[in-house]
Amino acid sequence: MIFPPGQVWLASYPKSGNTWMRILLSNLLSGNETPEDINNLSLRDGMACHREDFEELTQLDSSLLRPHEIEELLPAVHDARAATLTTARFVKVHDAWSHLPDGRPVLGAAARAALYLVRDPRDIAVSFAFHQADTFDRTIERLNRPGNFLAAGQFHFAQKLDDWTSHVRSWLDQTDLPVCLIRYEDLRADTSGVFRRSLEFLGAEFPDEAAARDAVSRAVRHADFSELRRQESEKGFHERGAKQAMFFREGRSGAWREHLSKAQVRQIEGAHAATMARLGYELADTGDGIA
């Protein structure tokens, strides 16, 4: 199997299936008869927010720079990395798509495409709250807050999320690069079919149809949630939150119905109803005229 060379963003709001897509791709590319180690994936291209690439290419200590100085350099850093590629490179990113005042995309202009994973924001609220060991109310407030971001750390820059609707629109409505929209719920319901369509969008080439079916089927089997949970229960997962019991906790669609109150559902739907409708997410009948 061959991908065209170039950088591909694996983009999403947090807890929308981004990590799972990365594991699917890693199992596809490895071609092994055994599942990839979730803590040692062969797909090692990391995240857009990592300081390592920035410091390697600029020869600057990013801890000595102000946030706006880093942001002004990021387009050139991302483009310089992409310009060197002779194979496909898949990079995870949670930032909203944005531009500097001079019009340059913060994530650069050299990536060839993006897979954008979207998930029902009500399920994101539940999953993200468990991930951060936080309350549903505080998680919903952040989901609805314009200008929201994930704080910087020792190894990564701050990640500009914005509110959920703005994040979705930033990626789907930009015209800088082609985007394949993948609904998490569809990926869960028909993993092989949706994954195969995303590969076709990216221009993946297989020797023949039988080879394509076998490769996709193997990758899907090796990235099944039961396998991911098995590995995590046996040896942990390095992306798991410090206070989180499990990263691959459930992965179900519609779990919000069991966890969120009517008032919490109203908060989410009141802020994001138009974008939810655009993406095919039905509003709940809370008895208060929302649906």
RACOR-V962946 format. One record per residue. N is the residue number from 1. RES is the residue in one letter. D_CENTER is the distance of its C-alpha to the mean C-alpha in Angstrom with 2 decimals. Layout:
BEGIN
{{N	RES	D_CENTER} {N	RES	D_CENTER}}
END
This chain:
BEGIN
{{1	M	23.56} {2	I	22.78} {3	F	19.94} {4	P	21.17} {5	P	20.81} {6	G	18.46} {7	Q	15.09} {8	V	12.02} {9	W	8.81} {10	L	5.60} {11	A	4.23} {12	S	3.36} {13	Y	5.87} {14	P	6.05} {15	K	7.22} {16	S	5.98} {17	G	5.89} {18	N	3.14} {19	T	6.35} {20	W	8.57} {21	M	7.92} {22	R	8.63} {23	I	11.60} {24	L	12.75} {25	L	12.99} {26	S	14.68} {27	N	17.13} {28	L	17.84} {29	L	18.64} {30	S	20.67} {31	G	22.86} {32	N	24.26} {33	E	26.15} {34	T	24.61} {35	P	21.01} {36	E	19.07} {37	D	19.32} {38	I	16.01} {39	N	17.29} {40	N	18.42} {41	L	16.27} {42	S	18.00} {43	L	14.81} {44	R	15.16} {45	D	13.79} {46	G	11.87} {47	M	9.92} {48	A	11.11} {49	C	12.51} {50	H	14.75} {51	R	18.39} {52	E	19.71} {53	D	19.11} {54	F	20.39} {55	E	23.45} {56	E	24.21} {57	L	24.38} {58	T	26.06} {59	Q	28.20} {60	L	27.70} {61	D	27.10} {62	S	24.17} {63	S	25.55} {64	L	28.58} {65	L	26.81} {66	R	26.14} {67	P	22.69} {68	H	24.01} {69	E	25.46} {70	I	22.21} {71	E	20.47} {72	E	23.40} {73	L	23.04} {74	L	19.32} {75	P	19.73} {76	A	22.47} {77	V	20.66} {78	H	17.65} {79	D	20.25} {80	A	22.54} {81	R	20.10} {82	A	19.18} {83	A	22.93} {84	T	23.82} {85	L	21.75} {86	T	23.86} {87	T	21.20} {88	A	17.61} {89	R	15.05} {90	F	11.32} {91	V	9.50} {92	K	6.15} {93	V	6.03} {94	H	5.76} {95	D	9.17} {96	A	10.70} {97	W	12.62} {98	S	16.09} {99	H	19.46} {100	L	22.19} {101	P	25.63} {102	D	26.85} {103	G	24.27} {104	R	22.19} {105	P	18.38} {106	V	17.15} {107	L	14.68} {108	G	17.74} {109	A	19.16} {110	A	19.25} {111	A	15.95} {112	R	16.99} {113	A	14.06} {114	A	10.42} {115	L	8.52} {116	Y	7.01} {117	L	5.96} {118	V	8.15} {119	R	10.02} {120	D	13.51} {121	P	13.62} {122	R	16.48} {123	D	14.61} {124	I	11.86} {125	A	15.02} {126	V	16.39} {127	S	13.58} {128	F	12.81} {129	A	16.61} {130	F	17.14} {131	H	14.53} {132	Q	16.40} {133	A	19.74} {134	D	20.38} {135	T	22.06} {136	F	20.70} {137	D	22.66} {138	R	21.22} {139	T	17.61} {140	I	18.53} {141	E	20.30} {142	R	17.29} {143	L	15.21} {144	N	18.22} {145	R	19.08} {146	P	19.13} {147	G	18.35} {148	N	16.33} {149	F	14.67} {150	L	13.72} {151	A	16.89} {152	A	17.60} {153	G	18.73} {154	Q	20.92} {155	F	18.42} {156	H	15.83} {157	F	16.21} {158	A	15.49} {159	Q	12.20} {160	K	13.20} {161	L	11.43} {162	D	14.56} {163	D	15.09} {164	W	12.82} {165	T	15.02} {166	S	15.17} {167	H	11.44} {168	V	11.45} {169	R	14.72} {170	S	13.95} {171	W	11.72} {172	L	13.84} {173	D	17.14} {174	Q	17.08} {175	T	19.38} {176	D	18.59} {177	L	16.73} {178	P	16.18} {179	V	13.04} {180	C	12.59} {181	L	11.48} {182	I	10.43} {183	R	11.30} {184	Y	10.21} {185	E	13.94} {186	D	15.10} {187	L	13.14} {188	R	14.80} {189	A	18.09} {190	D	18.41} {191	T	16.11} {192	S	18.48} {193	G	19.09} {194	V	15.64} {195	F	14.50} {196	R	17.80} {197	R	17.38} {198	S	14.14} {199	L	16.23} {200	E	19.07} {201	F	17.18} {202	L	16.43} {203	G	20.13} {204	A	20.16} {205	E	23.83} {206	F	25.47} {207	P	29.18} {208	D	29.80} {209	E	28.52} {210	A	29.46} {211	A	27.51} {212	A	24.37} {213	R	24.83} {214	D	25.54} {215	A	22.60} {216	V	20.05} {217	S	21.96} {218	R	22.02} {219	A	18.32} {220	V	17.67} {221	R	20.49} {222	H	19.38} {223	A	15.85} {224	D	17.43} {225	F	16.64} {226	S	20.29} {227	E	20.03} {228	L	17.00} {229	R	18.94} {230	R	22.07} {231	Q	20.81} {232	E	19.40} {233	S	22.69} {234	E	24.71} {235	K	23.22} {236	G	20.44} {237	F	16.90} {238	H	16.43} {239	E	13.09} {240	R	14.92} {241	G	16.16} {242	A	19.82} {243	K	21.10} {244	Q	18.81} {245	A	20.72} {246	M	18.00} {247	F	14.24} {248	F	14.45} {249	R	16.75} {250	E	17.04} {251	G	14.06} {252	R	16.56} {253	S	16.42} {254	G	18.97} {255	A	19.38} {256	W	19.66} {257	R	23.15} {258	E	24.31} {259	H	23.05} {260	L	23.20} {261	S	26.55} {262	K	27.65} {263	A	27.62} {264	Q	24.01} {265	V	23.04} {266	R	25.23} {267	Q	23.49} {268	I	20.06} {269	E	21.66} {270	G	24.03} {271	A	21.39} {272	H	19.09} {273	A	21.51} {274	A	21.57} {275	T	17.87} {276	M	17.77} {277	A	20.78} {278	R	19.34} {279	L	16.53} {280	G	19.14} {281	Y	18.71} {282	E	22.30} {283	L	23.54} {284	A	25.37} {285	D	29.12} {286	T	29.72} {287	G	33.32} {288	D	33.02} {289	G	32.61} {290	I	28.84} {291	A	28.59}}
END
